[in-house]
Amino acid sequence: MEQRPRKLPLMTVLVILTIGIGYVQQMAPSPILSVLSEYYGLAGQDALLNLSVSITFPMSIVACLAGGILESRLGIRKLYLGTQFFLTIGVLLNFWSPTYPLFLVARGIYSIGFGLAIPFIGSAIMNWYTGRARDTMNTLNGMFPFIGTVISFALMLPLSSLLGSWKIAMGVWGVVLLILMVVWVTCIRAADIPRSAAVELPEKGIYRNLWKRKNIKLLCLVFVMDFFCYSFMVVVLPTLIAEGGGMDPAVANLCAALAFPLVGLVGSVMGGVIMSKTGRRKPILIIGQILKFAGVCTLVSTVSFSVPLAMAGTAIYGIGNGMWMPVLFTMSMELEGMTPSRSGAAFALFNACAFLSGFVSPTIGGALTTFLTGIAPVADAVAAHAFGLKWSLFIFGFVNLVSFVIGFFLDETHPSRAES
């Protein structure tokens, strides 16, 4: 690598803030589902309401895969500008959104930028950072979903009340994105972008070549299983705690934020530190999967009679879900023959497949919840819905056992034991 340019710290801050806001917006509708339901008249339509989160995945998939190709052709700076543009426009449109279909359109535009951000950050980390700095950025990259969810759960409902509208609470983040984009365009030139010493040529069939590798396929499958459970859980968790534990929705949102994504941050840091200290990757991934399953089981079996125990189960899930994320990104970079473009494309491939899983997950979960609610052995409507949420999440938790088994078939990618 060439010597790091003097503007790299500013670039790092701008990238972290932009992508961080992208993750805040990914789950932003979750803590205000009841508000959206009332505003758009969607009471009793769980699957349609959950679409406010899962609608982002189809466009993210397309943008994610396209970004992996565009990065090698247009360059990383233009890819990042595209990320900023679509994120900003999509989030600003929340100020408008007079109907639910138009709200979903705004979410779709935002998701293009979110999808482009995935291959960008993968290539940027491998191209701009080395050694411990790369480990740190991979750990931070693994923390982004939890940071975004913590902020969404903790702030979105209070902001809606404080600012007088959920539209302002969601749209104001677009103003910040616009400022960040202006700073980037004004202060960062093409000459400021770090470049690898090795010249990369555009690679044809990059995704096909990646998919031929066993470890790439296995890591991708683990991420798909993870997202299937995670996407449904993060959508319904505040509602499950409120209804199952008999809590005020605002308090339930705060409890969900503290017990899941905030603890997930701790898990990400833990996984990153252990990975950096020991050099091992595979054991961390495997342990993370079994912790997730144990956490779901504890949550659903205790929420009806002990919110503290349910929160403990949620925290166990958060630790497991956080600790393996830095491993995913690091392992994909350590495979033999990986370049910045291939690393970005691998990130794109993983996330595209995971986003597809995340797209269908809340919809399937919503339909399953509706079915289980209908056969709940209680007459009270709220208790019946809590029953449906609880046991549908329990069923979803079993996909973590699939990931647990897959983990044993991965090769350890510590530099001294790289894939042959």
N, C-alpha and C positions, 0 to 999 in steps of 0.2 A: 504493500500500500504506500501511496505517497503521503507526505507529511500532512497532518490534519490542517485545513485552512482555518484562519482566525474567526470566520463567521459560523463555524460548525456549532458552537454553543447556542447562538441565536436560532439557527436552523433547527436544532434539536428541540428547543423550547416551542417554536412555532408548530413543529410536527406533533409533539406530544399534546399540545393544547387542541389542535385541530382534530386529531384522531380521538383524543379523549372525549371531546364534545360529540363526535360521531357515535361513540359507544353510549354516551348519555342518552342520545336520541333513539338508539336502537330499542331500548326497553322503556322509553318515556311514557307510552300509553298504559303500561301495566299498572302503576299505582293509581291511575285515574280512570280505570275501566268503568267504575260505577258512574263517574261524571260523564264520560263519553256515552254510556248507555242511556242516561237520562237526556242528554243533549240531542242525540240523534235518534232516540226512540227505539233502542235495541234491547229492551228488557226481555229476558228469557231466550235470547239468541246467542248463546255462549260461543258457538263456532264462528259466527259472523263477527262478533265483538273481538274475539281473539285474533281475527284477521288484521286488526290494527297493528299488531306486532309482526305476524308471520307474512304479511304482504310485502315486507321489505326484502324477503329472501329471494324471490325469482329474479328481480332486476339485479340484486347483488351478485347472484350466480353468474349472470351474463357479463356484468361489468368486471367481475373478479377474473373470469377466464379471459376476457378480452384484454384486461389490463396486463395480464401475464405476457401476452404477445406484444401489446403496444409498447411496453416498457423497453423491450429490446429493439424496437424500431424507432420510437419517437424520443426516447430518453426519459430519465427519471424525473427531470424538472417539469416537463410537460405533463407527465402522468400525475404528478402532484397537483399541478394547476387544475387539471380536470377533476381531481378529487375535491379540491376546495370549492370549485364552481358549483358542482352538483349538490354537495352538502349544503352550501350556503343557500342556494335557490330553494331546495326542498324544505329546509327548516324555516326559512322566511315565509313560505306559503302557508304555514300554520296560522299566521295572523288572519288569514282569509277563511278557507275551508268551510263554505256555507252548508255543504251537504256531506254525508258520509262517503259517497263515492269520490268526491273531490278531495276529501281528507286523505283517502287512500292513494289518490294520484300524487299528492304532495309527498306522502311517505315513499312512494315509488321513485320519485325524482331524487329524494334524499338518498335512497338506497343505491343509486348508481354511483354516487360519490363514495358511499361506504364500501361498495364492492371494489372500486378502483384503489382504495386505500390499502387493501390487503396485499396485493403484489408489490405495491410501492414500499410498504414498510419492510417486507421481507427482503427486497433488493437493497433498500437503504441500509438496513442493519448490517448486511454482509459486506456492502460496499464502503460504508462510512466508518465502521468501527472494527476494532480488533481486540483480541485477548479478553481481559476482564470487562472492558467497555462493551464488548459484544454480548457477553453473558448478562451484564446489567440490562442492556436494552432488550434482550430476549425475555428476561424476567419481567421487565416493565410491559412488554408486549403481551405477556401472559396475564398481567394484572389489569389490562385495559377493560375487559368485560366486567370485572368486579368493581373497578372504580366507577365505570359508567352506571352500573346497576345501583351501587350505593347512593350515588348522587340522585339518580332517578327516584328511587324509593324514598329517600330522606327529604328531597326538596320539591318534587313535582306537585304534590298535593298542597303543601304549605304555600308554595309560590302561586298556585292557582287561587287560593284564598286571599293571599296578600295583594296580588295584582288584579284580582277581580275577574279573572278569566283563565281557563285552561289554555286558550289559544295564545295569550300573551306569555304564559308560563313556558310553553313549548317554543314559541316563535322568537323569544328574546335571545335564545342561544344563536340564532341566525345572525343577529346583529354582531355578536362577538366573532362569529366565523367570518363575516364580511370585513371586520377590522383586521383579523389575522391575515386574510388574503391580500388586503391592501399593503400591509407591512411586508409580506413575502415578495410581492411584485415590485415594491419600491426598493427594498433593501437587498434582496438576494438576486444576483445575476448568474448567468450560466457558468461564468468563470469561477464562481464561488462553490459550485457543486463538487464534492470530492469524487475522484475517479479512481478506479482500480488501475494498477500498473499494467495489468494484462488487458489487451484489447479484445473485447467480445464481439463476435459477429452474430447477426440474427440467426437463430437456430430454428430450422424447420421441424415440425412435428415434436415440439418440445414437450407437450403433454403426453403424447404417445410414448416418447422415450422415457419419461419419468414413470409412467404407469407400468412399464416393464419391470421395474425394480420391486423386489419383494417388500422391502422395508417401507417404501413409499405407499404401497397398497395397504399394508397393515396399519401404518400410522393414520392413513386416511380413514380406514374402517373404525379405528378407535375414536377418532374425532366425530365421525358420523353418529356413533352410538352415544357419545357424550352429549352432542347437541340435541339429540332426540329427547333425552330426559331433561337437559338443562333448559331448553326453550319452553317446554311446557311448565316446568317447575317455576321459572322466573315469572311467567305470566300469571299463574294462579296462586302463588305463595301468599301474597298479601290478603287475598280474598279468603283463602283457606284458614289463615290465622284469625282473621276477623270473625268469620262465621263459625269455624270449628271451636275457637277459643272464646267466643262471645266478647270480642274486643271492639273498641271504636276503630273505624277504618284508618284514621290518621295514626293512631297508636300502633295498629297492626303493620302499617307501612314502615314505621320506624323500627319495630321489632324485626321485621323481615330484612331490613337493610343492615341492622346490626348483626343478625344471626347468620346471614348467608353471604352476601357479597363482601361485606366488611371483613368477615372472618376469611373469606376467599382470598382477600388481599394478603392476609397473614400466611395462608397456605402457599400462595405464589412466591412470597419472599422466602418462606421455608424451603420450598422446592428449589428455588434458584440458589440459595446458600448451600444446601446439601449437594446439589449438582456441581457447584463450583469447587467446594471443599474436597469432595470425594472423587469427582470425575465420573461418577456412575450416573447413568440415565435410566436404564431399564427398570431397576427395582423401584425407583420413585414413581414411575408411571404405573406399575402394577399395584403398588400399595394405594395409590390414589383412587383406583377404580373400586377396590373393595371397601374403602372408607365411604365412597359415595353411596354404595348400596346399603351399607350399615346405617348411614345417615337418613336415607329415605325411609327405611324400615322403622327407625326410632321416631321420626317425625309423625308418620301416619298412625302409628300405634299409640301415641300419647297425646296428640293435639286435643282430643275431646275431653280429657280430664286433667291435663297438666301442661299449660303453655310453656313453663320453664323447661320441662323435659323435651317438648317439641322443638323449642329453640336450640336445645343442646343437640338434638338430632340434625337440625338444619345446619348448625355450626360444623358438625362432623362432615356433612356433605360438602360444605363450603371449603373446609380444609383439603379434603380429597380432590375436589374439583380444581382448586387453585394450584396445588403442589405439582401436578403433572403438566400444566400448561407450558412452563418454560422448557421442559424436557422435549415437548413436541417440536417446538421451533428449533431448538439446539440440535436435536438428532437429525433433522432434515438438512441442516447446514453441514453436518459432519460426515455425511455420506461421501464416498469417493467420487471425485469428478464434479462436485457441485460448484457452480459459479453464482455470482449475484443474480443474474437473470434466471438461472435454474432454481435458485432458492426462492426468488419471488414467484416463479411459476408454481413451485411446490406449495407455497403458502396459498396461492390462488386455487390450486387443485383441492387442497384440504378443505378450504373454506367454502368453495363452491359446492362440494359434496355435502359438507356439514350444513350449509344454508338450505339445501334441498331438504335435508332431514328436519331442520328447524322450521321450514315452511309447512310441512305436512303434520308435524308434531302437535302444535296447538289445536289444529283443526280436528285431528283424530282424537286428541285428548278432550276437546270440547264435546264431540259427539259421544265419546265414552262417558263423560261426566253426565251428559243429559240422560243417557240410558240408565246409568247407575242411580241417578237421582230419582228416576221413575220407579225403581224397584226398592228404594230405600225403606227400611222397616220403621220409619217414623212418619208422623203426619205433618209436623211443622215444616213449612217450605224451606226455611233457612237451614234447619238441621238436615233436611233431606239433601239440599244442595251441598252442604259440607260433607255429607257422607259420599256423594258422588265425586267430589274433588279429591277426597282423601284416598279412596280406593282406586281411582283411575291413576293417581300419582304412584301408588304402590305398584301397580302393574307396570308402569313406565320404568320404575326403578330397576327392573330385572335386566334392562339392556346394559347396565353397568357390569353385570357379571359376564356378559359377552366380551366386553372390553378387557376385563380381568384375564380371561382365557387367551385372548388375542395377544396380550402383552408378553406371554411366555414364548411366543414364536418370533418376536423381534430380535434382531442382533444388537448387542451392545455397541454403541458408536463412540465410546471414549476414544480419543485420538490414538491411543496405543492399541485399540482393538477395532479400528475402522473397518467398515464393510469391504469385503474383497470383491 
